[in-house]
Amino acid sequence: MGARRRVGAGVTATLIAVTATLTVPAPAGAGGRHPAPVRVATFNASLNRDTAGGLVADLSRRDNAQAANVAEVIQRVRPDVLLINEFDHDPAGRALALFQDNYLSVPRNGSRAIRYPYRYAAPSNTGVPSGHDLNNDGTVGGPDDAYGFGLFPGQYGMAVYSAYPIDVAKVRTFQTFRWRDMPGALLPDDPSTPEPADWYSPAELADLRLSSKSHWDLPIRLPGRTLHVLASHPTPPVFDGPEDRNGRRNHDEIRFWADYVSPGRGGYIYDDAGRRGGLRPGAAFVIAGDLNADPYDGDSVPGAAQQLLDHPRVDDRVVPASAGGPAAAQRQGGANLDHRGDPRFDTGDFADTSPGNLRVDYLLPSRGLPVRAAGVFWPVPGDPLFRLVGDYSPALPGGFPTSDHRLVWLDLR
């Protein structure tokens, strides 16, 4: 899920006009001994629907306006490796194929079709019944009592499209890793009792999964090297109570990757095949996804994002930015005017009342991977492509032409 949906009205401000940018320049080829650059992107595309099979039905036709806009954004940016958050999962992989065939493969408004020969999707914890009363409302069942919030299994799932082979035999997934098995986990406390960390019963903790969707380690076979895409979509740190169960889970879902890439700290981790341990020391990686945590603003546990941003193996020196983020913050006002974070780095267009626009979508490469360029696809008003992002409108399904999130991209050498 996106961090929050918009509920407030924008504040009118002076619009910033810039020269129209009809495409994001693709990474230039490399000569000599240097490996060719690869463009990686993450996009919470809001390709989620309220019923099982709804996304398959929409993608079975070529006239879904939102899916067409999502595809055009991708065609404009042209990533080599793309993680999509909020892409409903179906066991047969029909949505994965239909989005390629009916949308990505179809040129739109002067953009060029883009083809990904390699794709990956796997089950998500969203909507999977836990059999427990996880929100402590006295009843069992419904989206709040699923392993991850969702109306049906697979809602708000993930998908990866790649121009390069995915080493499927070496993929690791962590869908069933139990939260309590993380040493020092921030398990929520019931404030009405004297016992610590007792929001969940012992029986619930013996079963409760850490991932609200899943965590994936996808080795991508680039020419002469392997890049591990570490994909996830932690739960939003809201929609709970004083126990802060979602905020604490968000923190630990982010911490999972911090431990996974740290030699000596990932020994407790086990994947869905029973293999233990973290990422091989020295392996190249990029942590990708909607982490639902801004380093300065919003409702996440303080320091949640910094677990990765300040990590010694992570390089956050080149931060993807846009001109559209500052323009939106000025135009919409509200909470944005009191933010500590730089609006150039915002990736989500959220409620002007609270929390305002935030940086929640990340591409964090390992140190030693040179970054050639980076950006956030957020055109300013006056750019012909602003129609693909727009401003919030209650008349639109989901409130936006495409999504309340913006695609983030990074060129790695």
Residue, then its C-alpha position, 0 to 999 in steps of 0.5 A: m500500500g502507499a503510505r497514505r492517501r490524500v485527504g486534504a485540499g491543495v494550496t494554490a501557489t506559483l507554478i514553476a515552468v520548465t522546458a518539456t522533457l518527453t523522455v528520460p535519456a537512456p543510459a549511454g553505452a560504455g566503451g573500453r573495459h567498463p561494464a555497460p551501465v544498467r538502469v534500475a527503477t522502482f515504481n509503486a504503480s498502484l496496479n491493485r484492485d479491490t477484487a481477486g482477478g480485477l487486475v487481470a480483467d483490466l489488463s485483458r483489454r488495452d483500454n484501461a487508462q491507468a494501466a496505459n499511463v503506468a506503461e507510458v511512464i515506464q516507456r519514457v524512463r526505459p529501465d533495464v530492471l524494474l520493480i513494481n510495487e502494488f501489482d496484484h499477484d495471481p498464481a498463474g502469472r496472467a497479470l504479469a504477462l498481460f501487462q507486458d503484451n497489452y500495455l508495455s508492448v504498445p507504443r503510447n503518445g509517441s513513446r516506444a514500446i518496451r519489451y522485458p523477456y524476463r519477469y518474476a512474481a511470487p506470492s505475497n502475505t497480503g490478504v492471506p488469512s492468519g487465523h488470528d485476531l491480529n488487530n485485537d478487535g475480538t474477531v478473527g478474519g478480514p484484511d487486518d487479520a491477514y499476514g499482511f493487510g489485504l482483501f484477498p491473497g496477493q493484493y498489493g503484490m510485487a513484480v519484476y521485469s528485466a531485460y537481463p536474465i534472472d537467476v531463478a535457481k538462486v532467488r531467495t524469498f522470505q515470505t514466511f520468516r517469523w517476526r519473533d525470530m529477528p533478535g531484538a525485534l520491536l514487537p508491539d506492546d499492549p499499553s493496557t497491561p504491565e507485561p512487555a511486548d504482549w500485543y500478540s499472544p505467544a501463539e500468534l508470535a509463533d506464527l506471525r510473519l515479518s514481511s507484510k508482502s515478502h522480501w526477495d533477493l533476485p540475482i540479475r545476470l548482467p554481462g560479466r557480473t551479478l546484481h542482487v535486487l533486494a525487493s520489498h514493500p514494508t507496511p505503512p507505519v500507520f492505521d494502528g493505535p498506541e501500540d504502533r504495531n505497523g510502525r514497529r513492523n515497518h521498522d523491522e521490515i527495513r532492518f531485515w535488509a540492513d542485517y541481510v547485507s551485513p557480514g556477521r549479522g544475518g545468521y539468524i535469517y532463513d529463507d522459504a527454502g530453509r537456507r540460512g544466512g544473509l547476502r554473500p560478503g562482497a556481492a553487489f546489490v541494490i535495495a529497491g522498493d516503497l519502504n514507507a519511511d521518510p528519513y525526516d518527516g512522516d509517521s515512521v519510527p525515528g531512524a527506520a530509514q536511516q538503518l539503510l541510509d547510514h549503513p556502511r555497505v549502502d551508498d546513498r550519496v547520489v539521491p534521485a531527485s526531481a523538479g516536480g517535487p519542489a513544485a508540488a510542495q509549493r503548490q500544495g502547501g499544508a504539511n509540506l511547508d513544515h517538512r525538514g526533508d528536501p522536496r527534490f527527493d520526494t517520491g510520494d504525493f500524499a495528503d496535504t494535511s498530514p503527512g504531506n509529500l515524502r521520500v518513501d521509494y528507494l534505490l540504494p546501491s551497495r558501495g563500490l557500484p558507481v552511480r552515473a545518474a539518478g532521478v524521480f519521474w515527476p514532471v512540473p506543470g507545463d511539461p507535456l508529461f505532467r498529465l501522467v502524474g497530475d495532482y490529486s482529484p477525487a474524480l479519478p480512481g485512486g485519485f491520480p492519473t497513474s499513482d500517488h507514487r513516482l517512479v525512481w530510477l538509477d543508472l549503475r555502471 
